Amino acid sequence: MSEGMEGKSITPDVLIDALIKGLKNNTYTIRVGDTKAIYLLNRFLPKLAYKLLNHKGITARLQS
């Protein structure tokens, strides 16, 4: 599914382990991998998080 995409990815095993752990702990929001850092960054510095996640080419397409 992520073929041809640049960037980091996680293995299905890591995702499943985190989901099972979250469900066992009755956690309603489960953040796996870099989403923990992105969540905090977006919470306190939303403009910076937006710039990091949306490259210039994507931003131009979103604004048109």
Buried (B, 14 or more C-beta within 10 A) or exposed (E): EEEEEEEEEEEEEEBEEBEEEBEEEEEEEBBBBEBEEBEEBBEEEEEEBEEEEEEEEEEEEEEE
